């Protein structure tokens, strides 16, 4: 409608062919009109807020977000800090050693559950309004690895990361994170 978002989201996406490891597409936002590069270059190169000349797909250092959740699950199961059918309770906030951790572990779906329905806030909804039902003998609200991936559960993954006791970065390295790709473009 012509309006401008006062807080636009910036980022990048990379599409990889899993079978061949070939990069099929790279996109970075915000971008610029290459036809107006000469005209706008001076202003864009000084834009320290938006960095429109930065290729975020290859030169920006982003937190990986939910893309590391499968890696954390595989690491936790491989190192036997969580069983493949072991449930970890998700109440919408991370609890370690009996204490709620307010800095991390905030569940992205927890806040969407109605405040007047505490049973849904404690074991929150997903998709079509379905609360989590335990499986493999786990009580309701206890997620196993496959549930954690389906629900993109931060609490489950952060609990497993805590149990790995500092070995998370080693696992990320094993999966190829933190090193140049060799794509042939400048990268960070």
C-alpha positions in Angstrom: 0.0 0.0 0.0 3.0 2.3 -0.2 3.6 2.5 3.6 7.1 1.9 4.9 7.8 -0.3 7.9 9.7 1.8 10.5 11.5 -1.3 11.7 12.2 -3.4 8.7 13.7 -6.9 9.1 17.1 -7.4 7.6 18.7 -10.7 6.7 19.6 -13.3 4.1 18.6 -16.6 2.7 20.6 -19.2 1.0 19.1 -22.1 -1.0 21.3 -25.2 -1.2 20.7 -28.3 -3.3 21.2 -31.0 -0.6 22.1 -33.7 -3.0 24.9 -31.8 -4.7 25.8 -29.1 -2.2 25.4 -26.5 -4.9 24.1 -23.0 -4.0 21.0 -22.4 -6.0 20.2 -18.9 -4.8 21.5 -16.2 -2.5 19.5 -13.2 -1.4 20.4 -10.3 0.9 18.1 -7.6 2.2 18.0 -4.6 2.2 19.3 -4.4 -1.4 19.8 -1.6 -3.9 19.1 -0.9 -7.5 22.2 -1.7 -9.5 21.1 0.7 -12.2 21.4 3.5 -9.6 24.6 2.3 -7.9 26.9 5.1 -9.4 24.4 7.8 -8.4 23.7 6.5 -4.8 27.0 4.8 -3.9 28.3 7.7 -1.7 25.2 7.8 0.4 24.9 4.0 0.6 28.5 3.5 1.6 28.0 5.9 4.6 24.7 4.2 5.7 25.9 2.7 9.0 22.4 1.8 10.0 21.1 -0.3 7.1 24.4 -1.3 5.4 22.7 -1.7 2.0 26.0 -2.7 0.3 26.7 -5.6 2.6 25.9 -9.0 1.2 24.3 -10.5 4.3 24.3 -14.0 2.8 28.1 -14.1 2.6 29.6 -11.3 4.6 27.4 -10.8 7.7 27.7 -12.8 10.8 24.3 -13.9 11.9 23.1 -16.0 14.8 22.0 -19.2 13.2 18.6 -19.3 14.8 16.4 -22.4 14.5 18.6 -23.9 11.8 20.8 -25.4 14.5 18.0 -27.2 16.3 18.5 -30.5 14.4 22.3 -30.3 15.1 21.6 -29.8 18.8 19.3 -32.8 18.9 21.7 -35.0 17.0 24.6 -33.9 19.3 22.5 -34.5 22.5 21.4 -37.9 21.4 24.8 -39.0 20.2 26.5 -37.8 23.4 23.7 -39.5 25.5 22.7 -36.3 27.3 19.1 -36.9 26.1 17.4 -40.0 25.0 15.7 -40.2 21.6 12.4 -40.8 23.3 13.2 -38.8 26.5 10.8 -35.9 27.0 11.8 -32.5 28.1 9.1 -30.3 29.5 8.3 -27.1 27.8 6.4 -24.6 29.9 7.3 -21.6 27.8 10.4 -20.7 29.7 13.8 -22.3 30.3 14.3 -23.9 33.7 17.8 -25.1 34.7 18.5 -26.5 38.1 15.0 -25.6 39.2 15.4 -21.9 38.4 13.6 -20.1 35.5 16.1 -18.4 33.3 14.6 -15.1 32.0 17.5 -14.2 29.7 17.1 -17.2 27.4 14.5 -19.9 26.7 11.5 -17.8 25.9 9.2 -19.8 23.8 8.1 -18.2 20.6 4.7 -19.8 20.7 4.1 -19.4 24.4 3.2 -15.8 24.2 0.5 -16.5 21.6 -1.6 -18.7 24.0 -4.4 -16.9 25.7 -3.5 -15.5 29.1 -6.8 -16.7 30.5 -6.1 -20.3 29.7 -3.1 -21.2 31.9 -3.3 -24.9 30.9 -2.5 -23.8 27.3 0.2 -21.4 28.4 2.0 -24.1 30.4 1.9 -26.6 27.5 1.3 -24.3 24.7 -0.6 -24.6 21.4 0.8 -25.0 17.9 -0.7 -24.9 14.5 -4.4 -25.6 14.6 -4.6 -24.8 18.4 -3.4 -28.3 19.4 -1.7 -28.5 22.9 1.2 -30.9 23.1 0.2 -34.5 24.0 3.1 -36.6 25.4 4.2 -39.7 23.5 6.5 -42.7 24.2 5.3 -42.7 27.8 6.0 -39.0 28.4 3.4 -36.9 30.2 1.6 -34.1 28.2 3.9 -31.1 27.7 7.1 -33.2 27.5 8.6 -33.0 24.1 10.9 -35.5 22.4 13.3 -34.6 19.7 10.8 -34.9 16.9 8.3 -32.8 18.8 11.0 -30.2 19.5 11.7 -29.9 15.8 8.0 -29.8 14.8 7.4 -27.0 17.3 10.8 -25.3 16.9 11.1 -25.5 20.7 13.8 -23.1 22.1 13.3 -24.6 25.6 14.0 -28.2 24.5 17.1 -27.1 22.5 18.5 -24.9 25.2 18.1 -27.6 27.8 20.0 -30.0 25.6 22.7 -27.4 24.9 23.1 -26.9 28.7 23.5 -30.6 29.1 26.2 -30.6 26.5 28.3 -28.5 28.9 30.3 -26.4 26.5 30.6 -28.9 23.6 28.0 -27.2 21.4 30.6 -25.3 19.3 32.5 -28.5 18.7 29.3 -30.0 17.2 28.7 -26.9 15.1 32.2 -27.2 13.7 31.5 -30.9 12.9 28.5 -29.7 10.9 30.7 -27.2 9.0 29.6 -24.0 10.8 32.1 -21.3 11.5 34.5 -21.7 8.6 34.6 -20.3 5.0 32.5 -22.2 2.5 34.8 -21.6 -0.5 31.9 -20.3 -2.6 34.2 -17.9 -4.5 32.7 -14.7 -3.1 34.1 -12.6 -0.3 32.7 -14.1 3.0 32.9 -13.7 6.7 
